[in-house]
């Protein structure tokens, strides 16, 4: 997932997918946005609240803006304390479903394909995976590129999250305690829409700024739990000549609180992406239709040492992994 020089409307699609997928890939960034409050921990004071007719509680829009800045700060400073994890990723694309195992390291993650459509991959695919990983482990240039892509992803996370407080206006938050949509934790639920005074100039900011949606924030931790966005209008580039991103395209990002006793650097636990949905449709250079359909689920989070090397991570992904997917519990052997 790295940003390259793209042309026309292909750039629009790629940027949007890369920004959201970057959050999915790591969910953490060391790059803080400007105009954020002093560091906000999980025990920061909740905004002033009043009851409404539905029995939930609500705050003022000014409290909403402050709360979003708290969340952005916490997300952007996650690398100050976060741990490293091993987990499986189930990706659905078209008619194909793939299961990867991924292990995080300070040098970036190592991933290996384990299943295709619920079945162990063929011997030739395993050999291809071996060659790919071995090339990374033995090539200094490949490792340098791997680190660069990892750092670029982190910068993208910072840019996209930094847009939230200024690019959007937020309704007063409502509290949802163990609701149908948020069964795992109590959340503040805020609806957002574009701030008409925000000067969206870059491609990524224009696409993101064209969305309305909902955000759920953990009451206890002030962390992002869920983010839904939907294009309210078509987004044209080059007056529609270069391309158009059609209205009603949408994405959903869900995150979960993971913890493990004794996990190095994890503190009170980390927040990891557990689901990503991207469904976008557009047109590039007159009549070429571009569609992006992505569905990804992650789970089985277990901590790994914070100083894990790429070589050590590669050994882990070669081992059998027990993955509880949406289909069944499976045991995958590397050979």
C-alpha positions as CSV (number, residue, x, y, z in Angstrom):
1,X,0.0,0.0,0.0
2,X,2.2,2.9,-1.1
3,X,1.4,6.2,-2.9
4,X,2.7,6.5,-6.4
5,X,2.2,9.1,-9.1
6,X,-1.1,8.3,-10.7
7,X,-3.0,10.1,-13.4
8,X,-6.5,11.4,-13.7
9,X,-9.3,9.7,-11.9
10,X,-7.3,6.5,-11.1
11,X,-5.5,8.7,-8.6
12,X,-8.8,9.6,-6.9
13,X,-9.8,6.0,-6.3
14,X,-6.3,4.9,-5.2
15,X,-5.9,7.8,-2.7
16,X,-9.2,7.1,-1.0
17,X,-8.6,3.4,-0.8
18,X,-5.1,3.8,0.4
19,X,-6.0,6.3,3.1
20,X,-8.7,4.1,4.6
21,X,-6.7,0.9,4.1
22,X,-3.7,2.6,5.8
23,X,-5.7,3.0,9.0
24,X,-6.7,-0.7,8.6
25,X,-3.2,-1.8,8.2
26,X,-1.8,-0.4,11.3
27,X,-4.3,2.0,13.0
28,X,-1.5,3.9,14.6
29,X,0.7,6.9,13.8
30,X,3.4,9.0,15.5
31,X,2.5,12.1,13.5
32,X,0.3,14.5,15.5
33,X,-2.0,17.0,13.8
34,X,-1.8,20.7,14.6
35,X,-4.4,22.5,16.9
36,X,-5.0,19.5,19.1
37,X,-5.3,19.7,22.9
38,X,-2.7,18.6,25.4
39,X,-2.4,14.9,25.6
40,X,-5.7,13.3,26.4
41,X,-5.8,9.9,28.2
42,X,-8.5,7.4,28.6
43,X,-9.6,9.0,31.9
44,X,-10.2,12.5,30.4
45,X,-13.3,14.2,31.6
46,X,-16.5,13.4,29.6
47,X,-18.3,16.4,28.0
48,X,-21.1,18.0,29.9
49,X,-24.3,16.1,29.2
50,X,-28.1,16.4,29.3
51,X,-30.8,13.9,28.9
52,X,-32.9,13.8,25.7
53,X,-36.3,12.3,25.0
54,X,-34.8,9.0,23.9
55,X,-33.1,8.4,27.2
56,X,-29.6,8.9,25.8
57,X,-27.4,11.9,26.7
58,X,-26.2,14.7,24.5
59,X,-23.7,17.5,24.6
60,X,-23.2,20.7,22.7
61,X,-21.5,20.8,19.2
62,X,-18.6,22.7,20.8
63,X,-18.1,19.7,23.1
64,X,-18.2,17.5,20.1
65,X,-15.4,19.3,18.4
66,X,-13.3,19.1,21.5
67,X,-14.0,15.4,21.8
68,X,-13.0,14.7,18.2
69,X,-9.7,16.6,18.8
70,X,-9.1,14.4,21.8
71,X,-9.7,11.3,19.8
72,X,-7.4,12.5,16.9
73,X,-4.6,13.3,19.4
74,X,-4.9,9.8,21.0
75,X,-4.9,8.1,17.6
76,X,-2.0,10.1,16.4
77,X,0.1,9.4,19.5
78,X,-0.7,5.7,19.7
79,X,2.8,4.7,18.8
80,X,4.0,6.3,22.1
81,X,2.7,3.2,24.0
82,X,1.4,0.6,21.6
83,X,2.4,-3.1,21.5
84,X,3.0,-5.4,18.5
85,X,0.5,-8.1,17.5
86,X,0.0,-11.3,15.4
87,X,-3.4,-11.9,13.8
88,X,-5.2,-13.2,10.8
89,X,-6.8,-11.2,8.0
90,X,-9.7,-12.5,5.9
91,X,-10.1,-10.6,2.7
92,X,-13.1,-10.8,0.4
93,X,-12.6,-9.5,-3.2
94,X,-15.1,-10.4,-5.9
95,X,-15.7,-14.1,-5.7
96,X,-12.4,-14.8,-3.9
97,X,-11.7,-15.1,-0.2
98,X,-8.1,-15.2,1.1
99,X,-6.8,-15.6,4.6
100,X,-3.4,-14.1,5.5
101,X,-1.5,-14.2,8.7
102,X,0.4,-11.0,9.7
103,X,3.0,-10.3,12.4
104,X,3.9,-6.7,13.2
105,X,7.5,-5.5,13.8
106,X,9.1,-2.0,14.2
107,X,10.3,-2.5,10.6
108,X,6.8,-3.0,9.3
109,X,4.5,-6.1,9.2
110,X,5.3,-9.5,7.6
111,X,2.3,-11.3,6.0
112,X,1.8,-14.7,4.5
113,X,-1.1,-16.2,2.5
114,X,-2.6,-19.3,4.2
115,X,-6.0,-20.0,2.7
116,X,-7.8,-19.4,-0.5
117,X,-11.6,-19.8,-0.5
118,X,-11.3,-21.8,2.7
119,X,-8.7,-24.2,1.5
120,X,-4.9,-24.4,2.1
121,X,-3.0,-22.8,-0.8
122,X,-1.2,-25.0,-3.3
123,X,2.4,-25.9,-3.1
124,X,3.3,-23.5,-5.9
125,X,1.7,-20.6,-4.0
126,X,3.5,-21.6,-0.8
127,X,6.8,-21.6,-2.8
128,X,6.0,-18.1,-4.2
129,X,5.3,-16.9,-0.7
130,X,8.6,-18.4,0.5
131,X,10.5,-16.6,-2.3
132,X,8.8,-13.3,-1.7
133,X,9.6,-13.4,2.1
134,X,13.1,-14.6,1.5
135,X,13.8,-11.8,-0.9
136,X,12.7,-9.3,1.7
137,X,14.9,-10.9,4.4
138,X,18.0,-11.0,2.2
139,X,17.8,-7.8,0.2
140,X,18.8,-4.5,1.9
141,X,17.1,-2.5,-0.9
142,X,13.9,-4.5,-0.4
143,X,14.0,-3.9,3.3
144,X,14.6,-0.2,2.8
145,X,11.6,0.0,0.5
146,X,9.6,-2.0,3.1
147,X,10.5,0.6,5.8
148,X,9.7,3.5,3.4
149,X,6.3,2.1,2.6
150,X,5.6,1.5,6.3
151,X,6.6,5.1,7.1
152,X,4.6,6.5,4.2
153,X,1.5,4.7,5.4
154,X,2.0,6.2,8.8
155,X,2.2,9.7,7.3
156,X,-1.0,9.1,5.4
157,X,-2.8,8.1,8.6
158,X,-1.7,11.4,10.1
159,X,-3.0,13.4,7.2
160,X,-6.4,11.8,7.0
161,X,-7.0,11.9,10.7
162,X,-5.9,15.5,10.9
163,X,-8.7,16.4,8.6
164,X,-11.5,15.4,10.9
165,X,-11.6,18.3,13.4
166,X,-11.5,21.1,10.8
167,X,-13.1,19.6,7.7
168,X,-16.3,18.6,9.3
169,X,-19.0,19.9,11.6
170,X,-20.3,17.5,14.3
171,X,-23.7,17.2,15.8
172,X,-24.1,17.0,19.6
173,X,-23.0,13.5,20.7
174,X,-25.4,10.9,22.0
175,X,-24.4,8.1,24.4
176,X,-25.0,4.5,23.3
177,X,-24.4,1.9,26.0
178,X,-24.0,-1.6,24.6
179,X,-26.4,-0.9,21.7
180,X,-27.1,-3.2,18.7
181,X,-24.6,-1.3,16.6
182,X,-22.0,-1.1,19.4
183,X,-22.4,-4.2,21.5
184,X,-18.9,-4.3,23.0
185,X,-18.6,-1.0,24.7
186,X,-20.3,2.3,25.6
187,X,-19.8,4.9,22.9
188,X,-20.4,8.5,22.1
189,X,-22.2,8.6,18.7
190,X,-21.7,11.8,16.6
191,X,-23.0,12.5,13.1
192,X,-20.9,14.7,10.9
193,X,-21.2,16.7,7.6
194,X,-18.7,18.8,5.6
195,X,-17.7,22.2,7.0
196,X,-18.5,24.6,4.2
197,X,-15.7,26.9,5.3
198,X,-13.0,24.3,5.0
199,X,-10.7,24.8,2.0
200,X,-10.3,21.3,0.6
201,X,-7.5,21.5,-2.0
202,X,-5.8,18.2,-2.2
203,X,-7.3,15.1,-3.9
204,X,-7.6,13.2,-0.7
205,X,-9.1,16.1,1.2
206,X,-11.7,16.8,-1.6
207,X,-12.8,13.2,-1.6
208,X,-13.0,12.9,2.2
209,X,-14.6,16.3,2.6
210,X,-17.4,15.3,0.3
211,X,-18.6,12.7,2.8
212,X,-21.2,12.7,5.5
213,X,-21.4,10.0,8.1
214,X,-21.2,8.8,11.7
215,X,-18.4,8.3,14.2
216,X,-18.5,6.3,17.4
217,X,-16.0,7.1,20.2
218,X,-15.2,4.9,23.2
219,X,-16.5,6.6,26.4
220,X,-13.8,5.1,28.6
221,X,-10.8,5.4,26.3
222,X,-11.6,8.3,23.9
223,X,-10.6,6.2,21.0
224,X,-12.1,5.7,17.5
225,X,-14.4,2.6,17.5
226,X,-16.2,3.0,14.2
227,X,-16.2,5.4,11.3
228,X,-18.9,5.4,8.5
229,X,-18.6,7.7,5.5
230,X,-20.8,8.1,2.5
231,X,-20.4,10.4,-0.5
232,X,-23.3,12.9,-0.5
233,X,-22.5,14.2,-4.1
234,X,-20.5,13.3,-7.1
235,X,-16.9,14.4,-6.9
236,X,-15.6,15.7,-10.3
237,X,-12.0,16.2,-11.3
238,X,-11.0,18.3,-14.2
239,X,-14.6,19.5,-14.5
240,X,-15.6,15.9,-14.9
241,X,-13.3,15.4,-17.9
242,X,-10.6,13.5,-16.0
243,X,-13.0,11.6,-13.9
244,X,-15.9,11.4,-11.4
245,X,-16.4,9.6,-8.2
246,X,-20.1,8.8,-8.0
247,X,-22.3,9.7,-5.0
248,X,-23.5,7.1,-2.5
249,X,-20.1,5.3,-2.4
250,X,-19.3,4.4,1.1
251,X,-16.8,3.0,3.6
252,X,-16.9,1.6,7.1
253,X,-14.0,1.1,9.5
254,X,-14.4,-0.7,12.8
255,X,-11.8,-1.0,15.6
256,X,-11.6,-3.1,18.7
257,X,-9.8,-2.9,22.1
258,X,-7.3,-5.8,22.4
259,X,-5.3,-6.6,25.5
260,X,-3.1,-9.3,26.9
261,X,-1.6,-9.6,30.4
262,X,2.1,-8.9,30.2
263,X,2.1,-7.6,26.6
264,X,5.2,-5.5,26.3
265,X,4.4,-1.8,25.8
266,X,0.6,-2.4,25.6
267,X,-0.3,-0.5,28.7
268,X,-4.0,-0.8,29.1
269,X,-4.3,-2.4,25.7
270,X,-4.2,-1.4,22.1
271,X,-6.8,-0.6,19.5
272,X,-6.8,-2.6,16.3
273,X,-8.9,-2.6,13.1
274,X,-11.2,-5.5,13.0
275,X,-13.3,-4.7,9.9
276,X,-13.0,-2.6,6.8
277,X,-15.5,-2.1,4.0
278,X,-14.9,0.1,0.9
279,X,-17.5,0.3,-1.9
280,X,-16.8,3.0,-4.5
281,X,-17.7,3.4,-8.1
282,X,-16.4,6.0,-10.6
283,X,-15.4,6.9,-14.1
284,X,-12.0,7.9,-15.5
285,X,-11.1,9.6,-18.7
286,X,-14.6,9.7,-20.4
287,X,-16.1,6.2,-20.3
288,X,-13.8,3.8,-18.4
289,X,-15.7,2.6,-15.3
290,X,-13.7,1.9,-12.1
291,X,-15.1,0.0,-9.2
292,X,-13.5,-0.8,-5.8
293,X,-15.1,-3.4,-3.6
294,X,-13.2,-4.4,-0.5
295,X,-14.3,-6.4,2.6
296,X,-11.8,-7.3,5.2
297,X,-12.1,-8.9,8.7
298,X,-9.2,-9.3,11.2
299,X,-9.1,-11.3,14.4
300,X,-7.1,-13.7,16.6
301,X,-5.0,-10.9,18.1
302,X,-2.1,-12.1,20.2
303,X,0.9,-10.1,21.4
304,X,4.5,-10.5,20.2
305,X,7.7,-9.0,21.6
306,X,8.1,-5.3,20.8
307,X,11.7,-5.8,19.5
308,X,10.8,-8.6,17.0
309,X,12.9,-8.6,13.9
310,X,11.7,-9.2,10.3
311,X,13.5,-12.6,10.4
312,X,11.7,-13.6,13.7
313,X,8.4,-12.4,12.3
314,X,9.0,-14.5,9.2
315,X,9.5,-17.6,11.3
316,X,6.2,-17.0,13.1
317,X,4.2,-16.7,9.9
318,X,5.7,-20.0,8.7
319,X,4.2,-21.8,11.7
320,X,0.7,-23.2,11.8
321,X,-2.0,-20.8,12.9
322,X,-5.4,-21.3,14.3
323,X,-7.8,-18.9,12.7
324,X,-11.5,-18.6,13.7
325,X,-13.0,-17.1,10.5
326,X,-16.6,-16.4,9.5
327,X,-16.7,-19.9,8.0
328,X,-15.1,-22.2,10.6
329,X,-12.2,-22.7,13.0
330,X,-9.3,-24.0,10.9
331,X,-5.8,-25.2,11.5
332,X,-3.4,-24.2,8.7
333,X,-0.1,-25.9,8.3
334,X,2.7,-24.1,6.3
335,X,3.7,-27.3,4.4
